[in-house]
């Protein structure tokens, strides 16, 4: 009969935190959650794959396949629909939410285990509440998008890579941990295109840290071969699903497409490259994504919704207004109009290349990382309009403070070199920020996958606080009563 330690391979006192974390997520699922149209796309793709054997958007067996979404989440949704729609026709999606809640709590336990192994048991006591009570990751367990599983995949990858490196420090090879890290990286890549960054960061980290000098392996060449072999095992597992997806795309489309195209276009379809490049010269805020990016092709765009940094002069503002008026007549971008936006973008880049390549990307990253994450809680995006909704504005400010605390604590830990495997974890964080800096549609949810790193680093920062801060208040008060400091000598 399996023992408790086999069913729950963590300290028993962690069970309480797991229960609290699960309760928080179930509470968030109970309340109304925002809905995203991407959910319909994911479900349609998975449904057609299961029922018609073709990975396509439109219903029916004769539709052409497409490649604009990766297959992991569509397959998950279609599986749950197949299993539970007969039992709960209109609420089978709740089974998906419960599954995501359990998976997210498991990811929190994996992060705490990583911190316990590579920092200290005291740091793990901080990692548990930081992970279990994180409102931002918990909120997405009740939303049918890829974020929740992506966060889990990153937590799993960090934990498994840490186990593999711990074994390497002892001169051993933990094949199970390497395979686990590869599975986590492959899952992340098949959920979202930017998940491939985890594949790269873990591969570099495993190789780099496996090369560190160890007294148990004095010879340099065997150490290099050991690091190379371990990284190869991990890479083969991580790249296997990507290889299958790449082969499928080559067979169906005769194109080399390992992930998904950036603009979600199938081969032969055009996209408005000029307009998007123009947006990248000024778009840094989530509000611009809502007022401009999401309106493309369906709604009109007003020049009054653009910030002042979108224009270098009154003449340029007038030109932009004229181009948008032309778009608004048909809500479309014919090639000639898109080319004119490309010319406008080139003009702005020539006038100030530092702004385009450095200042605007940094502002974009900061906005995604620090902006209150209002959408996942159903709060107004214009959270700073206190007179319109003081309650929602207060909630947004509190969420912003909590978010800032995670980022600030993590930054402090990295600066003080308190984070284990900082090259690997910090490298992933940096790679993700560099990628997000190139987007024309900044959204705070794109930085949600940074939270596993932020939680580990924040736990490291809190564990290095002065010991007096760690002592519970009641114990300090009791000590002060029974061992008071002597008064001044008169």
N, C-alpha and C positions, 0 to 999 in steps of 0.2 A: 504493500500500500504506500503511495507516495507520501513523503513527509511534508510538513509545512514549509521547511526550508527549500525543498525542491519546487513546490508550487509557487513560492514567493521568496526568491533568492536575495532578499534584502533584509536589513535589520527589522525586527518586529515593530519597533517604534516608528518606523517609516510608514507602516500601514495606516496610522492615523492621518498622516499628511496625504497619503494616496486617497483616503476616503474624503478628506476635505476638498482636495483638488477635483475629484470626480463629482462631488456635490455641487461645487461651483459651476462646473461645466454643464451639469444637468439643469441647474437653475437658469443658466443663460439659454439653454436649448428650450426650456419651458416658455420663456418670454418670446415675443415676436422677433424674429431675426430678419435682417435685410435680405433681399433677393437680388441675384445678379443674373443677367441674361446668359452669361457663359454656362450656367448650370444646364440650361436647355440644350445648348450645343453639345456639351459632354454627354448628356443622356441620349440625345439623338444618335450620336456617333456609336456609342456602345450598344444601343438598341438595334441599330441596323446591322452591326457586326454580329450580334447574337442571332438575329432573326432572318437576316438576308445574306450573311456571310460576306458583307462588303463594308469597309470602313468609310462611310459616306454620310453626308448631312441630310439629304432629302430622303424621305421614306420611300421604300419600294426597292425591288431587286435590280432595277436597271439603271440606277443612278451611278454617275461616275465617282470613283473614289477621290478622296482628297487627303491632304497631309498637313492641314493647318493647325491641328491639335494633336498633342502626343497621346498615346493610347492608355496609359495607366489609369487615370481617373475615369474616363468613359467606361472602361471595363469594370471598374469597381462599382459605379452607379448601376450599370446594366445587370451586374451580378446580384446586387441587393434588390433591384426591381424584380428580377426573375424569382428570387427566393421569397420575397415578402409581399409583393403586390397582391398575390392571391389571398393573403391573410388580412392585410390592411390596405385596401385599394387606394385610399387617398392619403395615407400617412406612412407608407413604407419608407419614405425618406427619413423618418425618425430613427429607423434602424441604422441608417448611414450616420446620422448624428451621434447616436450612442456609440457606434463603433469608433468614430473619430474621437469621442471623449475618452474612451478606454485607451486608444492608441496614444493620444496626447499625454495622458497621465503616465503611461509606460515610458514615453520619451522623457518626461520629467524625472522619473526614477533612474533612467539611464544616465542622465546628466549628473544627478546627485552621486551615482556610483562612480562616474569619471572623476568628479571632484574629490570624493572620498579616497580614491586610489592615488590620485596624482597631486593633491594639495594637502588635505588633512580631513580627519573626521569632523573637526570643528567647522571647517569650511562647508562640509556637506550639510551641516545643520542650517546654514544660511541658504545653500543651493536649493534645498527642498521647498521652503516657503517662497523663495524667489521664483521658482519654476511653477509650483502648484497654484500659486495665487496670482500669477501674471495675467492681468485681465485681457491683454491684447492677443496672446496665443489662445487663451481659453475661449474668447468670443468666437473664433473661427471654427470651433468644433460644431457649432450650430449653423454653419453656412456651407452649402454644398459647393465648395471651391477647393482647389488643390492645396491651399496654404497649410491647413492642419496636417495633412500627411507629409507635406514638404518639410515642415518643422520637425516632425518625428524622424524623417529620414536623416536629417542633419544631426539630430541628437544621437540616433543610432550609429551613424558614421563616426561621430566624435568618440563615442564610448568604445566601439569596436577597434578603432585605430589606436586608442589609448591602451587597450588590452594587448594589442599586437606589439606596441612599442615597449610596454612593460616586460613582455616576454623576451623581446630582443635585448633589453638591458641585462637580462640574466643569461644571455647566450642561447636562448631557445627560440623556437618558431611556433607561434600559435596560429595554426592553419585555420582553425575555426573562426578566430577573430578576423583574420584577413579576408576570409570568405564573407563574413558578416559585414565588414566594412565595404566590400565590393557590392554586396546586395543592396546596402543602404545607398551607395553612390548611384548604382544603376536605377534604383527606384526614384531617387531625386531627379535623375536625368529624364526618366520616362513620365514624370509628372509635369515638369516645366522645363523649357529650354535652358533657363538660367540655373537649373539644378546641375547641369554639367560642370559648373564651377566647383561643386563639391568633389566630383571625380578628380579634377585637376589638383585641388588643394590637398586632398588626402594622399594622392600619389606622390606629390612633391614632399609632403610632410613625412610619409612613411620612409621614403628613401633617404631624406636628409637626416632624420633623427636616428635611423638605423645605422648610419655611418659614424655616429659618435664613438669616440674611443671607449673601450670597455676592457677592464683588466682580464676578464675571462676569455677574451679573444685577442691575443697580442698581434697576430699576423694581419696586415692590412688587406691583402688580397682576399682571403676568405671572408673578411668582414664586408668588403665591397660586394662580393658574390652573394653573400647572405642578404644584404640589403636589396640587391638587384632582384634576387629570386622572390623575396617577400613582396616587393613592389609589383613584380610580374604576376604573381598569383592574384593579388588584389585587382590589378588592371584587367586581367582576363575575365574575372567575374563581373567587374563594373562595366566593361565594354560589351559584354555578351548581348544584353537587350538592345543596346544602341546599334550593334551590328545587325541584329535581326530587323530592326526598324529601318536601317539604312538600306538593307537588301530589298525590303518591301517597297521602299520608295523608288529604288532603281528599276525594279521589275515593272511597277505600275506607271512610272513617270519618266524613266530613263534620265533621272537627275541624281546627283550625289547630294543627298540631304540627310545628314545624320540625326538632326533634331527636328525643329519646325521652323519655317521661314519667319523672319522677323515681323513682316507685315501680313502674315497669315494668308498669303496669296499662293494659289496653286500655280504650277508651271504654265506659262502663257498668259496669265492674268497680270494686268498692269496695276501699279499702285502710285499714289501721288507723292513721289519722292521729293519733288520741289517744295510742295507745301509743308511736308514734314521737316525738311531741312530748315525752312524759314521758321517754323515753330521752335526748333532747337536753338535758334539765335536769341530767344527771349523767354521761353516757357520754363518756369521754375516752380510754380505753385499748383497744388491740387485743384484750386478753383479754375485755373486756366484749362486743365484737363476736362472739367465739367462744362465750361462755357464755350470751349472751342473744339477740342479733340473729339469729344463724344457727339458733337453736332454734325461732324463731317458726313455728308451723304444723306442726312435725314432732316436736318433743321438749318435754319439760317444762322449766320454768325454776325454779330454786331461789332463794329470797330470800337464801340464804347466799352465793350467787355474786355478789351485788351489793356494791359498795363502800359504805363508811359515808356518803359524800357523797350517796348516793341517798335519804337520809332526813334530815329536819330535826328529828325527835323520835321517841321510842319509839312514840308513838301512830301516827305516820306510817309507821313501819316495820311495825307490826301491820296497818295498813290495806293496805299494799303486799303483805304476805304473804297476806292474805286474797284480794286481787285475783288474785295469781298462782296461788293454790290453785284459784280458780275457772277460770282458764285451763287449768291442768294436768288438769282433769277431762276436757276434750275436745281439748286442744291447738288451740284456736281462740279467736277474739275476736269474739263476736257484737256487734252494734252497742251494746247496753246496756253491756257490759263495756268496750268501747273508749271509750264516753262517760265512764265513771267514771275511766279513765286520763287522759282529757283534763281532767277536773275536777281530778285530782291534779296534773297538770302546771301548770294555771293557778294552783293554790294555791301551788305552789313558785315560780313566776315572780313572783307578787305579793309573796311573802315576801322575795325577793332578786332583783330584776330585773338588777342588775349582774352577778350570778353567771351568769345565763342568757345575757345578751347580750354579755358581755365575758370573764369569767374562764374559764368552761368552754370557749368556743370557742378561746381562746388556749392552754389546756391541751391541747385536742384537736389543734390544729395542731402544737404542740411534740411531742406523742407521735408523730404520723405522720411528722414530719420527722426526729426524733432516735432513735426506737426502733430497736434492731438488727433488720435485715430478715431475720428467721430463716426465714420461710415458704419463700421462694424457694430456700433451701439445704437444706430438709428438716430444720431444727433444731427442737427443742422450743420451743413458744411460751413456756413457763415457763422461760426460759433462766437465770433467776436462782436456780433450785434446783440449786445446785452438787452437793449430795450425790447427786442422782439421775442426773446425767450431766455429770461434770466436764469431759469433752472438749468436749461441745456448748456448755456454758456458756462455756468459754474461747474457742471460735470465735465465739460471739455477742458477747462483750466486744470481741474484736478487730475484728469487723465494725462494732460500735458506734463504736469509736475511729476507724476509717477514715471512716465516715459523718460523724462529728462534724468530722473534719478538712476534708472538703469544705464543710460548712456554715459552719464558722468562717472558713476562708480566703475564701469568697465574701462573707460578711458584712463582713469587714475590707476587701475591695476596694470594696464598695459604700459603706461609710462613708468611705473615703478618696477616693472619686470617681475610681476607677481603671478603672471598667467602661465600655466604649463603649456609646453609646445606652442609658444607664442608665434613662432614662424608659421606653423600650420593653421592655427585658429585665426590669428591676425591676417594671414595671407588670404584665407577665404573671405574674411570681412572686407579686406581691401579690394580683392577682385570683384566682389559683388558691388561695392560702391563705385568702382570704376565703370562697370557695366551700366549701372543705373544712371550714372552721369551722362550717358549718351542718349537717354530716352527723351522723347518729346512729350510724353504723357506721364508725368510724375504722379504716382499714387503712393500714399503711406504704406499700403499693404505690401508693396514690393520689398520693404525692408523687414517684414515680419520674419523672414528666414534668417535674419541676423540675431534673433533673440537667443538661440542656444549658445552662441558665443558670448553675448552680453550677460547671460545668466551665469555662465562659468566664470567670466572675468569679474562680475559683481560679487560673487561669492568669495573669490580670492581677495578682493579689496576689503570686504567686511571681515574676513578672517584675520587680516593683518591690522585691524584697528587695535588701539590700546586695550589691554586685558580688562581694564575697569569698565569699558563699554560692554563687554560680553557678559559681565556678572549681572544677573537679574536684579531688579530694583529692590525687591524684598530682602534679598540676601545682603545687599549693600546697606540697607536701612538697619537690618538686624546687627550687622557688624559695627555700624556707627553708634548704636545704642549701647552695646556691651563693651566696645573698645573705643571710647571717645578719645579724640585727640586732646592732649593736655593743653590747658589754657595758658595764656601768657604769664610769665613769672613777674609778680609785682615787686 
